[in-house]
Amino acid sequence: MLKLESQSFLELVGKDAIAKREEIEKVVDEISNKGFKNIFLIGSGGTIAMMYPYEYILKSNSSLEVHAEIAAELVVMNHRHLNKDSICIFASVTGTTKETVAAAQFCKEKGGTTIGLVAISGTPLAEEVDYCISTGTDKHSFDTFFIHLYMLAFRFIYNNDEFPQYNQFTNEVALLPQGIVNAMEAFDQIAEQFAIKHKDTDYHMLVGSGNLWGNTYSYAMCILEEMQWIKAKSIHAAEFFHGTLELVEEETSVVLLKGEDETRPLVDRVERFAEKITKELTVIDTKEFALDGISDEFRKHFAVSVNWAVLGRISVYLERERNHPLELRRYYRKVEY
């Protein structure tokens, strides 16, 4: 299994990330005790995409006011809901993403309370925020950030008297990394065959919804476009029938990301249409993966992590089949823009 480092994953995501529970609870409890009005989830590129699932989770499970905002736009848009009573949560693997650092500075100037998820402490974002939660390494950082965001989001919901299952949920978060590893192993051959079949495919439609919309957006833009230079379009399943369907042809690659939340029927509808038109339909369904010890009621939330991890198996095989390193860039952080 190419580059599948199960032990490293379980050490960093299954042990070190879970060990942050007490730290995260202390941060959230301190903020909750002071009181706040709303929560802003802020990032750039892959990290704003990472925030979209938690915006969906908060909106669909809590009365707390939440906004997911692109860092660079937030700074210039004069958001009227951002003020001293706002909680602003940021993520940046390197801690150096200039738009995200600028947004953190901007939010502090507005009087907001800032929390940063970073890989390495001592970086600009880590130094800027009021509370820094560091993974200590950039390895498996997105998977770790997802774990920390579960803890942050649901602790805020719990403190708002809306999630009495919090302790059970967080205990099951600790079981999730092993379930993710099992899912990656189960999906590995499928991922390899997809990469072999599509190594020369020059365009993919990726369709998702609900708490998988962020993954859909991120995989199309940050992996296929940025890391593989393959043209891709991310389409929300609810919007697919309002334009994009006209571009589906017999040879069009359509990749459906199916989760387990309330929006699953939206993707089912796209699937029923696409299977009649294209021969190149791929369905990646988190429901097909066993998650031992995980309650049925929580699977829909954990689909975010499972989906992202199995997509990563496609990435490493595309890298091999296309002889195109995932780290290769022409412009990103290479030229001034």
GICOR-V75685 format. One record per pair of residues at least 12 apart in sequence whose C-alpha atoms are under 8 Angstrom apart, sorted by sequence separation. I is the first residue (numbers start at 1). J is the second residue. D is the distance in whole Angstrom. If there is no record, write none. Layout:
I:J:D  I:J:D
This chain:
55:67:7  154:166:7  220:232:5  221:233:8  55:68:6  116:129:6  121:134:6  220:233:6  221:234:8  41:55:7  90:104:7  115:129:6  116:130:8  118:132:7  120:134:6  206:220:7  220:234:6  114:129:5  115:130:6  116:131:6  117:132:6  118:133:6  119:134:5  120:135:7  121:136:7  256:271:7  52:68:6  88:104:8  113:129:8  114:130:5  115:131:5  116:132:5  117:133:5  118:134:5  119:135:5  120:136:5  51:68:7  113:130:7  114:131:6  115:132:6  116:133:6  117:134:6  118:135:6  119:136:5  120:137:6  217:234:5  286:303:6  115:133:8  117:135:8  119:137:5  120:138:7  216:234:6  217:235:8  88:107:7  119:138:5  151:170:7  216:235:8  48:68:7  254:274:8  286:306:7  48:69:7  104:125:7  108:129:8  286:307:6  48:70:6  119:141:6  285:307:8  48:71:8  95:118:6  101:124:7  105:128:7  213:236:7  284:307:8  83:107:8  88:112:7  90:114:8  92:116:8  93:117:8  94:118:7  95:119:7  101:125:5  104:128:7  254:278:8  39:64:8  41:66:8  45:70:8  82:107:8  86:111:8  87:112:6  88:113:6  89:114:6  90:115:6  91:116:6  92:117:6  93:118:5  94:119:6  95:120:7  100:125:8  104:129:7  253:278:7  256:281:8  258:283:7  38:64:7  39:65:6  40:66:6  41:67:6  42:68:6  43:69:7  44:70:6  84:110:6  85:111:7  86:112:5  87:113:5  88:114:5  89:115:5  90:116:5  91:117:5  92:118:5  93:119:5  94:120:7  147:173:7  204:230:8  206:232:7  208:234:8  248:274:8  252:278:6  253:279:8  254:280:6  255:281:6  256:282:6  257:283:6  258:284:6  259:285:6  260:286:7  37:64:8  38:65:5  39:66:5  40:67:5  41:68:5  42:69:5  43:70:6  44:71:6  72:99:5  75:102:8  83:110:5  84:111:4  85:112:6  86:113:6  87:114:6  88:115:6  89:116:6  90:117:6  91:118:6  92:119:7  93:120:8  96:123:6  101:128:7  203:230:6  204:231:7  205:232:6  206:233:6  207:234:6  208:235:7  209:236:5  250:277:6  251:278:6  252:279:8  253:280:5  254:281:5  255:282:5  256:283:5  257:284:5  258:285:5  259:286:6  260:287:7  37:65:7  38:66:6  39:67:6  40:68:6  41:69:6  42:70:6  43:71:5  44:72:8  71:99:6  72:100:7  75:103:6  82:110:7  83:111:6  84:112:4  85:113:8  87:115:8  89:117:8  95:123:5  96:124:6  117:145:7  202:230:6  203:231:5  204:232:5  205:233:5  206:234:5  207:235:5  208:236:5  209:237:6  238:266:6  249:277:6  250:278:4  251:279:6  252:280:6  253:281:6  254:282:6  255:283:6  256:284:6  257:285:6  258:286:6  259:287:7  38:67:8  40:69:7  42:71:6  71:100:5  74:103:7  83:112:6  84:113:7  94:123:7  95:124:6  96:125:6  201:230:8  202:231:6  203:232:5  204:233:6  205:234:6  206:235:6  207:236:6  208:237:5  209:238:7  237:266:6  238:267:8  248:277:7  249:278:6  250:279:6  251:280:6  252:281:8  253:282:8  255:284:7  258:287:8  72:102:8  82:112:7  95:125:5  203:233:8  205:235:7  207:237:6  237:267:5  240:270:7  248:278:7  250:280:7  71:102:8  72:103:7  75:106:7  95:126:6  71:103:5  92:125:8  207:240:8  237:270:7  260:299:7  261:300:5  260:300:5  261:301:7  216:257:7  259:300:7  260:301:8  40:82:8  38:81:8  260:303:7  47:91:6  94:138:7  259:303:6  47:92:7  93:138:6  212:257:7  259:304:8  40:86:7  42:88:7  212:258:8  38:85:7  39:86:6  40:87:6  41:88:6  42:89:6  43:90:6  205:252:8  207:254:7  212:259:6  37:85:5  38:86:5  39:87:5  40:88:5  41:89:5  42:90:5  43:91:6  93:141:7  204:252:7  205:253:6  206:254:6  207:255:6  208:256:6  209:257:8  211:259:8  259:307:8  36:85:5  37:86:6  38:87:6  39:88:6  40:89:6  41:90:6  42:91:7  43:92:7  93:142:8  203:252:8  204:253:5  205:254:5  206:255:5  207:256:5  208:257:5  209:258:8  210:259:8  35:85:8  36:86:6  37:87:8  39:89:8  203:253:7  204:254:6  205:255:6  206:256:6  207:257:6  208:258:7  211:261:7  257:307:8  36:87:7  204:255:7  206:257:7  210:261:7  201:253:8  210:262:7  44:97:8  210:263:6  91:145:8  209:263:6  210:264:8  44:99:7  209:264:7  44:100:6  43:100:6  209:266:7  42:100:7  209:267:7  208:267:7  207:267:7  42:103:8  215:304:7  211:301:8  228:318:8  212:303:8  228:319:7  212:304:6  215:307:8  219:311:8  223:315:7  64:157:8  211:304:7  215:308:6  54:149:7  58:153:7  62:157:6  212:307:8  50:146:8  54:150:8  61:157:8  64:160:8  228:324:7  228:325:8  227:325:8  228:326:7  54:153:7  58:157:8  227:326:5  62:162:6  227:327:7  61:162:8  227:328:7  227:329:7  186:289:8  223:326:8  226:329:7  27:131:7  183:289:6  183:290:7  182:290:8  24:133:8  179:290:7  180:291:8  179:291:5  179:292:6  176:291:7  175:292:8  17:135:7  175:293:7  176:294:7  16:135:8  175:294:7  191:310:8  195:314:6  199:318:6  191:311:8  194:314:7  172:293:7  192:313:8  196:317:8  172:294:6  188:310:8  191:313:6  192:314:6  195:317:6  196:318:8  199:321:6  200:322:8  172:295:8  183:306:7  187:310:6  191:314:5  195:318:5  199:322:6  24:148:8  28:152:7  32:156:7  180:305:7  184:309:7  188:313:6  192:317:6  196:321:6  25:151:8  29:155:8  176:302:8  180:306:5  184:310:5  187:313:8  188:314:8  191:317:7  192:318:8  195:321:7  12:139:8  13:140:7  17:144:6  21:148:8  24:151:7  25:152:7  28:155:7  29:156:8  32:159:7  179:306:8  183:310:7  12:140:7  20:148:8  24:152:7  28:156:6  18:147:7  169:298:7  180:309:7  184:313:7  13:143:7  17:147:7  18:148:8  21:151:7  25:155:7  29:159:7  9:140:7  13:144:5  17:148:7  12:144:8  13:147:8  56:210:6  57:211:7  18:173:8  56:211:6  18:174:6  53:210:7  54:211:7  53:211:4  146:304:8  52:211:7  53:212:6  146:305:7  14:174:7  53:213:7  14:175:8  52:213:7  53:214:6  14:176:8  52:214:5  143:305:7  14:177:5  51:214:7  13:177:6  14:178:7  50:214:6  49:214:4  50:215:7  143:308:8  48:214:8  49:215:7  143:309:7  10:177:6  9:177:8  10:178:7  49:217:6  50:218:8  49:218:6  10:181:8  9:181:8  46:218:5  45:218:7  6:181:6  46:222:6  45:222:7  1:185:8  1:188:7  57:301:7  53:304:7  3:316:7  2:316:7  2:317:7
